[in-house]
Amino acid sequence: MGLSWKEWNRSDIIYGIIAPLVVVLVIVGLSLVSSFFRSGSTGIVTGIISEIEEMVVIVGVPLLLGLTWNRWAGGAAGFLMGTAYSIWFAVQYGVFSYGTFPRGATGFGPTLLGWVLSAMLIGYMAGALNKRSENFLRMVIAGVISTTVGGVFLFGMFQLSSSNVMIGVDAFLLTVLTRTAAGVIIPIIAKVFMWYGVALHKT
């Protein structure tokens, strides 16, 4: 039997109201900072913020669900988050506007597809390699392998795009190593989730 409508405690307020509000306010703050630092010498700030947003949406969420739940949840989350990110990018930067990009969506097609498939790959591989294990070292290994493979795959997709600007060793390291780093960080978060009983495969 579930809890009655009278059964509330302090953790309900903290995790049900305060924590979600803090998270969305931080996201709003990042978006405002990104807009403020859109140009000039502060462009690096915008680049860092954009990279963090990308890592959370198309790496962090699929990887976390793959590790704490299973490969199907990770792959499905990757598909949904990758699709949402691609649509957001296309609208935000006018990918379908021939005034902005003469080649339109054709030039960015492989890049947009790459984000979707890379996110799916990361989530699915993490779940398949981890096999619902709660062993931290295994989660890290699964996370590092899946994110590194996903990063290399995405960089390859970038090279198929006629509108690609991600070339050279620096671009390769930026694409791959940021994902590999996430493959180490996200298992820590996953382990904390498991401590608090968030994982859905408890027996």
HUCOR-V475307 format. One record per residue. PHI is phi in degrees with one decimal (999 if undefined). Layout:
BEGIN
phi
PHI
PHI
END
This chain:
BEGIN
phi
999
-77.7
-69.9
-81.8
-70.8
-90.1
-88.6
-130.6
-142.9
-62.1
-64.9
-62.2
-70.6
-65.7
-88.5
-95.0
-123.4
-66.1
-59.0
-61.4
-64.3
-62.0
-61.9
-68.6
-68.2
-63.1
-62.8
-61.9
-60.6
-63.0
-66.4
-69.9
-63.4
-60.6
-69.1
-66.9
-98.5
-68.0
-133.8
76.4
-72.3
-89.2
-57.6
-64.1
-63.6
-60.3
-61.8
-65.7
-62.9
-62.7
-65.5
-64.1
-59.0
-63.2
-64.0
-67.4
-74.0
-106.7
-124.8
-59.9
-65.2
-61.4
-64.9
-62.3
-69.5
-63.9
-75.0
-90.0
-119.3
-163.7
-65.1
-70.9
-65.7
-64.1
-65.7
-65.2
-63.5
-61.9
-62.2
-66.7
-71.0
-65.1
-64.7
-61.1
-65.7
-63.8
-64.4
-58.9
-63.3
-62.1
-74.5
-60.4
-109.4
60.1
-59.7
-90.0
-93.9
-72.6
-73.8
-84.4
-126.2
-53.5
-84.9
60.7
-67.0
-59.2
-68.2
-95.8
-49.4
-61.4
-65.9
-62.4
-64.5
-60.8
-62.5
-66.3
-68.5
-63.9
-63.9
-61.2
-61.8
-62.7
-63.5
-68.1
-63.1
-61.0
-67.0
-67.9
-78.4
-76.6
51.1
62.8
-76.3
-104.6
-73.1
-61.7
-62.2
-64.2
-62.9
-64.3
-60.7
-62.6
-66.1
-65.7
-63.7
-65.8
-71.5
-67.2
-61.7
-61.6
-67.8
-63.6
-60.5
-63.5
-62.2
-63.1
-65.5
-57.6
-70.1
-84.6
-88.0
-72.4
-102.8
-68.0
-119.3
-92.6
-132.0
87.7
-64.3
-59.5
-65.4
-62.0
-65.1
-63.0
-71.0
-86.1
-67.4
-63.9
-72.0
-61.5
-61.5
-63.5
-65.4
-94.1
-74.7
-62.2
-58.8
-63.7
-64.2
-61.2
-65.1
-62.8
-57.8
-66.7
-60.6
-93.0
75.5
-79.9
-57.1
-92.8
-108.0
-63.9
-111.5
END
